[in-house]
Amino acid sequence: MEITDIRVFPVNQDKLRAFVSIVLDQCFVVGDIKIISGASGLFISMPSKRRKDGTFRDIAHPLNSETRLAMEEKIISAYRLEVGDKSDIRTLAQEPEEHSPVLDDASPG
């Protein structure tokens, strides 16, 4: 599975920085992904739906952390290119480098 297109719609509302749509393998769209600015930097929030009890449940999401990290890095990189921001990306400094090879190649420099 490959992300073949990323569309970023910046909003800059409080902690919400952008809405994002991605296309997988040129044939499947996932929309309403949010880029959020948190205490550790930027992260993505997958599309979700509010339940009757007020809680939220993701309606589309990666099944493992490796896929989530790869998606997050590509989406946040596209956001940074769109808005010209290189300072507000979450880093995984607390984890050893061998746990995040996807981030090693795409580090800002």
Helices and strands as residue ranges (DSSP letters): E 3-13, E 16-24, E 28-38, E 41-45, E 48-50, E 56-58, H 65-83, G 97-99, H 101-105
